[in-house]
């Protein structure tokens, strides 16, 4: 009996009991759907992080008050808060003058949330940050309208603002925001530029922000937020040398003794990626194990139903054997039936996962199902079906044809 005939018999047996077959598939459908949805979210998140790192450039780094290690526990953070001082403009100037391997470096602030108003329209909890004009080049800021603020405006502390797309949409619904006036914490600012819309990530809007010149920010902000520096190297090859030079210069400027720990932190794309892997590595394993349990349950259900099928079709097996069917033919028939059942369940699960992924991508977070995951899901489904059907198929193949013909 060839493969095509075996598959035809398997499909006929499946469709002869549609409701039972569907209920048998539920475990596999739920397992594959859950597994692929979780995988697509994780893949989407990793792609998003990698895209953001690529967006700011692989040769970009930042100098901060704290390092990753300072946040490992409350004791380390408390110690770092006593030891690590806020970064200063003097340190930034020192890096600029002496960092011959550093191509560009500029200052930013972490930002605060404030009320923004235009006429009777009010927006609450808008993120306000300060930045030097060179940050537009370093961060590769995408401008939809107008421009970023310039160095003269920063040095003079001019009240100008570069706003996110949501700010323009909400405060200037019928006109362009360029040249318009908004009030940040009651203080008027003139809009000089609007950023390209970025949408939402994890349901959080990315366009609800305002950037102003850092020296304007520091003069008019009673809730001062500490500085951090963002720099770049001349090339990917010289990146590590530029980072080490920035570290050495900061240690010199702060008089850190040889052998003593840095009292500041330097973040690089590799460090961010490693931190992501350290945090999410164990979590990913746990998350992926949970939907795998549903696959095991689905396999048990398939095995149980196939055992029932063997009992119900004992006479059919006896007739086929009496007509010349070999044990291998019976074995292939039942294995094909269980594998086909599981594969159909896997395909339905893939379809549902893709549908859920589209919904999640539209409202919460971009998801991604890679091609290899699709192949893996189908292969695993078929493999689970074969494993689940081994014992029922072996039992069917070993039935004595005379005893089978006597069965009711």
VEXVEX-329601 format. One record per residue: y, z, x of N, C-alpha, C in turn. Coordinates in steps of 0.001 Angstrom, whole numbers, plus 524288, in hexadecimal, padded with zeros to 5 digits. Layout:
// VEXVEX-329601
YZXYZXYZX ...
// end
This chain:
// VEXVEX-329601
7FB578000080359800008000080000804D8800008037B 8083D7FBFD802CB80CD27FB9880629811327FF4280461 815677FF7580793819B6803188068E81C76801E38016C 81D4D7FCD88004E820157FB577FB8581D217FD2E7F6AB 818067FC8F7F6BC814E47FE397F23E814EF804317F1C4 814B4806E97F642814F180CA17F63C81A1A80E8A7F3F3 81E6C80C127F59F8239780D8C7F3A48240B80C727EDD2 821DB808127EC1E821FF806A87E68D81F2080AB67E33E 81A8E80C5E7E51781798810657E24281A92815967E224 81D30816E37E67D8202E81BC57E6C3824B181BB57E2E7 82791817567E2AA82BF7816E67DF0082A16817157D95C 825A4814877D85C82380814927D3078222081A1D7D15B 81FD381D277D4E981E69822907D3B082345825E77D2CB 8275B824E37D5DC82C3B827EB7D55882EDB826CF7D022 82F55821D17CECB83214820577CA0082ED58213D7C510 829CA8223C7C5CA8268A823757C13D827C9828DB7BF10 829EF82C467C26182B76831947C0B88310C832887C284 834C98300F7BFD983A3D830187C1A283C8C835957C1D2 83BEB8389A7BDAE83E3C83DCD7BD7983BED841507C1AF 836C98412F7C22B83450844737C625835FF842CD7CB99 8366383DB57CC708381F83BCC7D18D83DAE83D8E7D2BE 8411E83D507CEC28468F83EEF7CF93846DB844BB7D0E2 843FC847F17CE058440784D957CF0C841C884EC17D477 83DF384B987D60F83BC484C2C7DB4A83FD484AF77DF72 84336847157DE4284723845657E20B84BB3849317E292 84C7B84CA37DEBD8512684FF07DEB3851CC853127E3B6 84D93855737E58C84DF0858807EA5684FBD8553A7EEEA 84D7C850807EF6984EFA84D067F3AC8549D84B277F30B 85623849E97EE3885B7F848177ED3685F7084C4B7EEB4 85E74851197ECEB8620D8556B7EE0C86248856737F3EC 85DB8856767F67785D8D8577C7FC1086087853757FF33 85F8284E757FE318622784A48801158680084A3A7FFE0 8696584AF57FAEA86EF184B047F979871D184F657FC50 86FAA854207FC1787232858977FEA587298857C380484 86E57855E9806D786E398550780C79872538510880E17 872A384CA580B4C876368487A80CC387BE0849DD80B9E 87CDE84CCD807738824084E70806508843B8520180AA8 88104855D780C308828E8596481067883668565F81576 87FC5852CE816A98803E84FB381B6E8852284C5581B56 88653849EF816D688AEA846858167C88FF78499A81731 8902584E7281530894CE851BB815D8895768533A81B97 89122854BC81E18891698562E8239E892EE8518B82701 890B484CFC825E18920B84849828CE897BE846CD827EE 89981847558231089EF484624821DD8A2A3849CC824B9 8A14A84ED7824DF8A48E852A18279C8A4C78516B82D75 8A03C8505D82FC98A01D84F268355D8A34184A388368D 8A2CE8464F833308A5BE84178833F28AB93842748337D 8AD03845ED82FCC8B28C8472D82F138B4BB849D7833F2 8B1CF84DAA836088B3958506283AC08B40684C8B83F43 8B0028493B83FF58B019845668442F8B49F8418E84385 8B5C08401E83EA48BA0F83C8583D968BF4E83EFE83F04 8BFE48441683DB48C4BC846CE83EF68C5678475A844D6 8C11A848798478A8C157848E284D3D8C2C78439B84F9F 8C05B83F7584D878C19C83A3184F6B8C742838CB84E2E 8C92883ABF849AD8CE7B83991848108D28E83BD384BC3 8D19B8408984DC18D55B842DE8515F8D42F8414485706 8CFC183EAF857B78CE7483CB885CE48CACF8404F85FD9 8C73283DEF862AE8C36F840F9865AF8C6028437386A72 8CAC9841A386BEB8CD7C843DA870708D1F48476B86ED3 8D158849F486A508D54484D9D868648D3208532B86898 8D673856DF86A038D4E285C5786A3C8D96E85FB486857 8D84E864AA867268DC77868318656D8DC1686D6186851 8E0A686FA4869668E10B874C386BE58E2C387894867AD 8DFB187CC6866F58E0978806F862AD8E0ED88607864B4 8E2B78896D861548E2F188EFB862BD8DD768913586363 8D9CC88FA585FF48D485891C18601B8D08F88D7986152 8CC0D88F0E863558C7B988B72864458C39D88C2786007 8BFB6888AE85FEE8BB768892B85C1C8B8AB88E6985CB0 8B7E58901D861978B4F5894EC862898B7BC899B78604E 8BCE58996885FDB8BFDD89DE885DEB8BEBB89F158582A 8BC8289B47855678BB7C89C0084FD28B5CF89D6484EA3 8B2C989EA3852B08AD3D89FC4851E18AC618A4CD84ED5 8AFB58A8BA84FAC8AF508AD8D84CA78B4A08B03B84C9F 8B5268B4418495F8BA318B6D18489F8BC108B99A84D93 8B8748BBC6850B08B9FF8BE7A8557A8BC648BAB185968 8B9F08B62885A068BC038B24785DAD8C1548B04885BDC 8C1D78AF87856BF8C6D88ADA8854B68CB1F8B1B785587 8C9E58B6A5854928CDC68BACA8555D8CF668BB1F85B16 8CB9B8BA8885E9F8CCCA8BA93864388D0358B5E9865AC 8CEDC8B148863728D1ED8AC92864A08D7798ACFB86287 8D8238AF7485E1A8DD608B01F85BE78E0CB8B37F85F6A 8DE648B73C862278E15E8BA78865D08E2608B79586AF0 8DE938B48786CB08DEE08B203871C78E1DB8ACD9871A6 8E0E08A9A386D9E8E3098A45386D6F8E8608A44C86AC8 8EC488A29C86D888F18D8A24986B658F27689CEA868F0 8F66289CA2865898F7CB8979B863358F980893C886776 8F84B88ECC866948FA1F88ABC86A319000C88A23869A6 902878886F86DDD9083A8880086DE8909F28828486F95 90EEC8814A86E679112187C4D870219116287C008760F 9123088073878AF9124F8808887E6A90D1A87EB7880A7 908BF8807487E319039387EBF87FF3902CB878F187EEB 904CB8771887A8D904718717E8795D9076A86E5187D6B 90C3486FF887ED090F4A86D3A882C790C8E86D5D8880F 909FC871C088949907258723A88E36902A586E4988E71 8FFE186DAD88A1B8FBA3869D1889E68FDBC8644F88A6C 9021D86335887E49046685DF88882B9062885C9988DB8 90884860508906690AA985F42895A09066A85EC8899BB 9023C861C48992C8FE548620F89D538F92785F5F89C07 8F86585DEE897188F37185B7C895918F37F855A389652 8F29F853DF89B218F2D484E3F89C338EE2284B56899ED 8E9FF84E30898768E58184BB5896048E5ED84BB18900B 8E9E184E6888E098EAAE84EBC888638EE8484A77886BD 8ECAF846EB883888EFF08427D881F68F4408442C87E3D 8F2CB846E687A028F68F848BD876208F50084E3B87473 8F8EF85166873378F7D3856908711C8FC6A8584386DBC 8FB2B85A8F869418FF3D85C2B865A38FDB48611C862CB 9017E8638B8603F900A98688585D9290051867BB857AF 8FCF986AEE855468FC8E86B2F84F968FC35870EB84DFA 8FCC1871DC848EE8FBF387722846DE8F77B87700842E4 8F52087B86841F68F0E187BE483E288F2CD87B2483895 8F79987C97837A68F9BE87BAB832778F9638804382EBE 8FC9A8800C82AC38FCA9883D9826898FCD0880FC82156 8FBC1883DC81D318FBF988195817F5901038835F81549 903E087F9781327908D7880D3810A39097D87DB480BA2 90D5B87F61808A690ECB87C8A803E9912678780980560 9115F8737880314914A486ED8803EE916C386D187FEAD 91BCD86BC67FEA091E5E86AAB7F9A1921D3865D67FA0F 92208862E27F5DD925D885EAD7F53F9279885EA77EF94 92C78860017EEA692E61860717E95292B56864A27E670 929138631C7E1FE92603866D27DEDF92038866CA7E053 91EAA863307E3BB91927862CD7E54D91813866907E9D1 913EA869987E9449129086D8F7ED2A90CD686CF97EEB8 90BD786D347F3C19068986D347F5D7905AF872547F8C1 9016F874FC7F78F90027879E87FA208FC23879057FE77 8FC3D87C82802428F85187C968067C8F7CE8776C8095B 8FC298751D80AC58FC1D8706280DF48FBE9871FE813B6 8F88C86F87816B58F804870D581C408FC8E86E8381F54 8FF82871E4821E9903FB8704282515902AF8714282ACB 902EC86D4082E07901E686DDC8339B9065E86B96836BD 906E386D8F83B7D90AB986B6E83F1E907FD8684084347 90A9F864328453090842860EC8493A90C7D85E3684C5E 90B4785D3B8514A90EC185A178548190DE78545685334 911EA8511A853DE9116084B878528390CE4848BE8553D 90B9484A6285A0E90764847C585CEE902118488785A5C 901A684C6F856EE8FCC384D718542B8FB2C848BD850D9 8FEFA845BE84EF48FDBD8411784BD68FA6B83D4584EF3 8FB7883CCA8540A8F86183951857698F32883BCA858D0 8F340840CF85A178EE758437485BBA8EA82843AE85747 8EC5984535852A08E8DB845B084E138E8158408B84B34 8EA9783C7784D0D8EA218374884A9B8EB5383790844C1 8EFDE839D2843968F19083A7783E2F8F2788352283BAB 8F01C8345A837108F0C382F6A8343F8F54282FED8305F 8F90682C6C830D98FDCE82CBB82DB48FDC38287982985 8FE4F82A15824A38FE7A8266882044903FF8245D81F73 907D0827E581FB890D528267481EE5910B88294E822D2 9150A826C28244A918D78295882794916FE82A1B82D25 917D682ED582F44916B982FED834BF91577835B68357B 913DD836FA83A329134A83C6983BC69188F83E2D83DFC 919778433C83E4491E6C8450E8407891E828442A84661 92328843F284898923D98428B84E1C9258D8474F85146 925B1846A18567F926C984AFC85A0A92C3F84D448593B 93010849DF8582E9356484BCC85757935A084F79852A2 932C484E2984E8D932A68517A849E292FED856A984B07 92BF48567484E4D9293185B4584FB692CAC85ED5852FF 92F3585CB5856F79327C85FD885A6C937128624485781 9392C85F60853C193DB386155850D093C17864CD84C38 937098651D84B229353886849846BF936D38660B8417F 936D7860CB841259387385E2C83C549346085F1E83812 9363585FC38333E932A4860C382EDE930C185B9882C8B 92CCF8595282F1592A438549482D2D9247D855C282C61 921F9852B08291491C84853CC827BC9195084ED482768 9148084F31829559109184B19828CC90C8284D4482505 90BBB84A9C82094908AF84CFA81C589039184A0A81B51 8FFE484CD9818D98FAF984A84817348FBA38476881233 8F7C4844148110F8F81C8409E80C848F8788439C80765 8F5BE84815807028F5E584B23802288FB5184D6380118 8FE2984EB08053490376850C880487906F884CA680214 9068D847D880411909C1843A1801CF9081F8429B7FC2E 9030F8426A7FB2A90131841297F5E9902F8845377F1EF 9031584A297F3739047284E4D7EFC590A4D84F447EF4B 90D2184EA67F38D912BC84FBC7F3609161184AE07F286 913EB8464C7F3C3916C48415C7F30E9135583D897F008 911ED83ECF7EB3790E2883B987E84A910168361A7E70A 91520835537E6B19172E830347E51391A7A82D917E93F 91AC182FD77EDD691E0082D877F1F791BB782ECF7F748 91DD482C527FB5191C1D82D6C8009F91E73832928027B 91B6983555805A891D4683A59807AC920FF839B780C41 921188351880EB49244A834488135992A0B8355081233 92C62838958156D931DC839F4814C4932D483E21810B8 92EC683F8D80DC892F5D8437D809BB92F95848F880C01 9317584C91808D7931F4851FE80A9492DFB85579807D1 92B73858BF80ADD927E485CAE808C092979861F680AEF 927F886615808489292A86B5B80A199241C86E2580B81 923E986FE18106391F5E872C481250920FF8786F812E0 91EC587BBC80F87920678812D80F919262C881D380E66 9284687E5980B3892DC487EA6809BA9317B87BEC80D6E 92F82879E3811DA932CB87740815BF932278715C81532 9368586E65814DD93620868B68140D93464865C6818F8 9310A861DB8183392F3785E6581C5B92F73858CA81A66 930758553481E059309784F9D81CA592B7184D1781E48 9291C84A2481ABA924208478C81BBE925188429681EEE 9226A8422A8236F9230983D89826C091E1F83A2E826E8 919AD83C558251B914DB8394E8254D910A383B7E821CA 90CF783808820519088B8398381CFB9038A837B881FA9 8FFAC83B2681FDF8FAB5839EE822738F727836B681EED 8F394833F0821508EF8D8310A81E788EBF6834FB81BBF 8EA8A833DB816D58E73783769813CC8E1CC837E18164F 8DFCF83CBA816768DAAD83DC6818C08D6A283F8E814BF 8D84F840E880FF98D49E8429280BF08D33E8485180C72 8CE6F8499780AE68CCB084F0380AEF8C7D284FA980E48 8C70885456810388C257855D48131D8C08385B09810FD 8BB7985B3080F308B95A85FDC80CA88BCCD8618E80823 8BF1885DBC805798C25585EED801008C7D0860CA8025D 8C8FD861318076F8CE27862F68091E8D18C85E4080A71 8D64185DE88082E8D9AA8596E809438DB8B8597680EE9 8DBA7854DB811448DD7285443816A88E30B8523581707 8E5808515C812818EABD84EFE8127B8EEE9852B881081 8ED99857B3810178F14885B9780E228F3A385E97812BD 8F6A285BE1815FD8F8C785E4E81AB38FE3985C2381BD6 9010D85F1581F069062885D61820F89068885EEE826AD 9082585B3F829F59092585C6A82F7290EF985BF583078 910FC85FB7833779168185FAD834EF916D98606583AD4 91B5185F2183D3C91BDA86000842E591AB2865AE84451 917D2866848488D915F886BB8849E291A7086F8884AE6 91EC386D9E84D1D923268712384E24926318724784926 9261B86EB6845819285286FD784059924FF873FD83DAB 91FF08736383E3091C398771883BD991D0A87C9383E0C 91D7B87D078433291DEC8822C845AE92313884CF8446E 9274A881BC843B492C64884118428292CB6885F783CE1 92A4F8831F8395792AFD88460833D49265F8870983152 922AF888F68348691DEC88B448325991D61890E383424 91E1A8947C8308A91D8E89A09831DD917D689B71832D9 91427898958305990E8F899778313090CAC8959F83557 90E3E8968C83A2890D09892F383E6C907268929383F45 9055688DD483FBA8FFCD88CED840B68FF3288B1584651 8FB8688D3F849358FB2E88C5D84ED48FA60886A485033 8FC6488548854C78FBEF87FF7856CB8F67687EE1858D6 8F517879ED858ED8F0B78782285C168F229872B685E15 8EFBB8712C862648F11286C3C864F58ECAD8684886428 8EE2086365863778EA5485F23863198EB9485B4486766 8E7A1859FA86A958E8838567186EF58E4638523286F4B 8E58E84E47872778E1D684A048735E8E18D848D387930 8DD4A8466D87ABF8DCB484491880228DDD583EBD88052 8DE1283CAC885048DF2B83717885928DA7D833B888428 8D5D2835E1884A58D119832E58836D8CCA8836AB8823D 8C874834978800A8C3D8837D287F058C183839E18841D 8C1E2836AE8883E8BF978384388D3F8C27383CE688FA3 8C79B83D3088EC88CAA784173891148CB6E8460888D53 8C8BB845E6888D88C99C849DE884D68C84B84F5E886BE 8C3A285010888EE8C20F8554288AB98C5AD8574788F01 8C783853C7892698CB2885568896838D0518573389424 8D218854768900E8D6F9855F788D768D66785B4A88AD7 8D1EA85C348885B8D0ED8613A885CB8D0DF8659B889D5 8CE28864C088E2F8CDE3868C1892448D334869B4894B4 8D6598658D895358DB9B866468974F8DEF08698E89395 8DE848686E88E788E16A86B8288A9F8DFB68713688AD8 8DAA58723788B6C8D8B58779488BC98DAD487A47890AE 8DAA78778A895088DC88879D5899F28E25787B0E899A4 8E5658777A897898EB0A8784A897188EC5287CDC89372 8E96887D6088F368EA4C881C188BA88E8F9886EF88E57 8E4D888707891678E36388BCA894378E78A88D3489849 8E99B8893489ADF8EDC388A3089EB18F2A388C4C89C0D 8F429889C7897C98F8E688B69894FC8F855890F1892D9 8F3AB8926A8914A8F2CE8979B88EFE8F0DF89BA1892FA 8F08A89A08897E28EEE389D9889C188E9998A01689AEE 8E5D389CE9899418E09289EDD8983C8DDA689F4E89D70 8DBD68A3ED89EE68D91C8A4978A3E98D4108A1608A431 8D2A18A0038A8FF8CDD589D098A9DA8C91D8A0208A7DE 8C5A689D7E8A4F38C0F789FF28A2E28C1B38A27A89D97 8C6A28A31689BE48C79A8A572896CC8C78D8A13E8928E 8C5FB8A2C988DEC8C59189F23889868CAE989CFF887F8 8CAF789803886258CFCE895A8884328D1FD898DF87FB2 8D7328997287F958D9A389C0387B168DC258980787770 8D964893BC876C08DAD688F78873388D5DD88C5187244 8D6208886186EFE8D1888852186DEA8D2E387F6086E28 8CF2D87C4286FE98CFD58769086FF58CB758742986CC2 8CCF187134868C98C92386EA08655E8C8DA868D9866BC 8C418866DE867358C32B86152868308BFAB85F1B863EC 8BF85859DC8634B8BBF78579C85F548B6528594186011 8B48885984864F38AF1D85B28865F68AE45860CC86452 8B22C8641F865458B1AD8699F863C88B16486A2A85DDD 8B47E8670D85B158B46F867318555C8AF218655F85350 8AD2386127855A98A80A85F1F8540D8A3B38631485521 8A3E28658D859B489FEF8698085B088A03986E2485764 8A50586FC5856088A5A1874248526D8A362872BF84D19 8A47086DFE84B508A24286C3C8465489C4A86C738466F 89A0B86A9984ABA8945586A9084B27892248701B84B5E 894DC873A884E1B8930C8790A84E708933687BBD84927 8976A87AB1846378980787D3A841208944E87AF583D23 89424875B283CE28914187327838B488B938720583A11 88A208726483F1F884B88714F84098880CD8749D83DA0 8811A879DB83E1587D6B87D3483B2F87E0087CA983544 882DF87C068337B883C787B8482DDE881318769582BCA 8819D8725782EBF87F4F86D5982D198796786DE882C7E 876EB870A583037871408715282FF986FB98742382AF7 8729087865829C88716987B698250D872528781C82031 876BE87551820188781B8722B81B878741686DE181A97 8722586B8781ED786E6A8674681E3F868FF8694181CC0 867BE86E2B81E1D862958705081CCD8621E87145816F0 86674872F081481866438745180EEB8649386FB680B87 8672B86B1580BE386541866C0808A285FDE864C680A36 85E4A865E480F138590E86450810BE854E08673480DA4 8562B86BEE80BE08527686EEA808B48513C86BF6803A8 85550869648017985476866537FCBB850AD861D07FDC1 850DA85F9E8027D84D2885B69803D38479385D82803F4 846EC86240805FC841B9864AC8061E83FC6865A380093 8434C8679C7FD42841DE868797F7C38405B863507F533 8435E85F3D7F65B8422385A147F43683CD1858287F5F6 83B7C8592E7FAEB836598579D7FCEE831FB85A8B7FA26 832CB85F907F92C82ED6862B27F66D82E08860A77F0DD 8325C85F467EE4E831FF85D307E8F582EEC858097E8F7 83015854A87ECCC82D5084FA47ED1F82779850927EE08 8262D854267F18B820AE855537F29281DF0857487EDA2 8208E85AAF7EAD481E4B85CDF7E61181D4A858997E205 82125855367E14382095850FC7DD6681C5784D267DF0D 81BF884C137E420817F08487B7E5FA8127C84AD07E53E 8120884FED7E5E580CFC852727E4DF80B8A851FD7DF1D 80F718529B7DBBF80E8C851ED7D61980CF084C4D7D4FE 80F92848997D7AF80E56843127D6E3808BB841D57D87A 806F4844357DCC080190843557DE807FDB88453D7DA57 7FED7849D47D81F7FB7284BFC7D4097FB6A8487B7CF43 800068469F7CDA680071843507C8FE7FDC883E037C9C2 7FDD683C147CE8B7FBF1836BD7CF857F6A9836B17D24C 7F3B283AD27D18D7EE9883B1E7D4147EB1A8368E7D27E 7EAFC835597CD5E7E7B6831087CB8C7E98D82BD87CDCD 7EECA82B237CE037F0E6826437D0437EF29825A97D5E6 7EF4582A057D8D07ED97829DD7DE477E7CF828767DE9F 7E4AE82AB17DB097DF1D829777DAFF7DE1D823BA7D9EB 7E0E7821737D6337E04581BE57D4E97E1C6818877D994 7E627819C57DC0D7E7E8816A37E07D7E3F6816ED7E4F4 7E1C081B877E5D77DDE081C0B7EA097D8E5819157E8BE 7D763819307E3C97D2A5816647E2367D352810817E2A1 7D84F80EC77E2797D9708092F7E2FA7DA5D807927E8A9 7D9AC80B317EC397D9EF809C67F1C37DE7F80BF87F4C6 7E1DA80F167F2317E64E811687F4FC7E45C815537F8FE 7E678814FB7FDB77E4E28188E801DD7E82D81D84801A7 7E6638217C804A77E96582653804DE7EEEC82553806E9 7EF63821D180ACB7F48C8209B80CFB7F81981E21808E3 7F5E381AF78054B7F91081892801297FB4481CBE7FD7C 7F7E38206C7FBE27F9A1824AA7F8687FDB9828037FB29 7FCC082920800358006B82C478033D805C1829A58037F 805C782484804BF80AC0821A38051480D88821807FFD7 80A93820F37FB9E80CF58209E7F67181005825907F524 80D9382A227F5F08103282F0A7F48C8147C830697F868 813C182F117FD60817F082FED8012881CA982C7F7FFEC 81BA3827937FE7381FE4824087FD05822C4826007F839 81FDD828387F48C8224D82A3C7EFC9825E682EDA7F102 82407832867F43182747837167F57582BEB8358F7F8DA 82B1E831F67FC9F82F6A830327FFF98337B82D3C7FCD1 831B282A007F922835568270E7F5D68388682AB77F264 835EA82E9B7F024838AD832887ECFF83D01835237F027 83BA9836F57F4DB83F77839B57F81E843DF8361E7F9DC 842948312F7FB178469482D7E7FCD184A6A82C3F7F872 8486582B927F3B984BDB82AAE7EF3584F7C82F627EE81 84D4A8340F7EF0A85082838C47EEB2854A8838E57F2F3 8533A8374D7F7B5856FB837197FC0085B58833357FB02 85A0282EA17F8E185DF882AA87F7BF861BB82C807F380 85F9782F017EF7486300831227EB548667B8356E7ED99 86439838C27F0F48674B83CD67F37C86BA583AA37F6D2 86A8B8365B7F9AA86E8D833C27FCD5872FD831B17F973 8719C82F4D7F5188758F82D367F17F8790B831967EF6E 876A6835EE7EDC9879A883A557EBC187D1A83CAE7F007 87B0383D107F4CF87E1383F337F92A882CD83BC67FA51 8820A836A37FA1A88665833047FAFD88A7C8339B7F6BA 888BB8342E7F1E088C54834E17ED7988F6C839F37EE0A 88CC583E337EF5988F66843377F02789328842D57F4C8 8918A83FFD7F8D6894EA83F4C7FD67899F483C7F7FC15 8999C8388E7F8B589E59835B87F7098A20D8396A7F42B 89FD883CB77F0CF8A31B840747EDE18A5A58445E7F19B 8A287846747F5448A4A184A3E7F90A8A8E2847B87FC62 8A7FE842E07FE0E8ABCE84029801518B0E683F2A7FE6C 8B08683E657F9528B52C83D3E7F6358B89A842037F55D 8B6278469C7F4FF8B92884B387F37C8B96C84F847F7A8 8B5B084F9D7FB4B8B5868541A7FED98B5B18527B80490 8B1B884FAB8064B8B10E84ECA80BE78ADF1849CC80CCC 8AF598469E810AB8AC65841D6811A88A6D2842F681371 8A30E840628111889D92841198128A89B7583C18814F4 8971983C978179D894DB8381181A5188EF58389D81A8B 88C2D83497818948867D834608191D885438300681CFF 883BD83154821CB8829F82D4E825BB87DAA82A5082461 87D378259882674878C58222F8252F8739E824A8826D1 873B78278082B4686ED0829D282D1886CEC82E138295D 8709F830AC826AB86F1F834C5822F386C718326081E34 86E2C82DB681CA686BB582AFF8183E8660C8299981994 8655B8275F81E3F86010826078200685CB782AEE8207A 85F0782F1D8229985C2A834028233A85A938364B81DFD 85E2C8361E81A2585D0883858814FA858808357981262 8589283043812AF8545D82D2D8105884F3582E3B81339 84F8082E558187384ACB82F5581B8B84888834B681A91 84BEF838AA81A5684A2283E048195A847CA83E71813E7 84A3E83BE7810118483183C0A80AB7842B4839C380A85 842158353080CED83CEA832BA80CFF838FF8361F80FEE 83AB983866814638374283BC18176E835978409781473 8394F842FC811B4838158479080E818342E8462080A40 834F384180807DC8315883FB2803CA82BDF83EE5805DC 82B7B83CA980A908265583BB980CE8823A4840ED80E1C 826A8844938106782462849B0811A6822AD84C9580CBF 825FA84C39808B0824AC84EE0803CC81FEB84C6D8012B 81F19847698021281AC1844BD7FF82815B58449F8028D 815D5846A4807648112B8465C80AA680C788492580836 80D3884DFD806B4808C9850E58048E806DA84E9C7FF66 80A6B84D787FB908088084AFF7F6BC805C7845C77F7BE 807D58429D7FB6D8056C83D8D7FC958000F83E4A7FF1D 7FFBE8421D802AA7FAB484332805337F6BF8450E80125 7F874848557FD807F4FF84A4B7F9667F31C845D27F5EC 7F6BD8423E7F49C7F54983DC77F1507F17683A327F421 7F25D839467F92E7EF10835B77FC317E97F837C97FCCC 7E8C983CDF7FCB57E3AA83F387FD8E7E0978401E7F87E 7E2DD83EA07F4167E00583F517EF247DB0883C087EF14 7D6E183E5B7ED2B7D1F883B7A7EC987D27B837D87E7E4 7D181832CA7E8887D25E82F157E4347CF0C8304C7DF5D 7CA40832277E0217C6DE833567DB907C90A838007D89A 7CA8C83C197DB7B7CCD1840B47D8F27D1FC83F477D644 7D50B83BC97D8E77DA0F83A407D6B67D9598374B7D1A1 7D54A833E47D1407D456830E77CC6B7D29E834777C7FF 7D04C838F27C92E7CE8F83C807C51F7D2F983FCA7C2E2 7D78783FCE7C5CF7DBE6843227C41F7DE158413E7BF03 7DFF1845137BBCB7E255843B47B6CD7E807842217B7A1 
// end
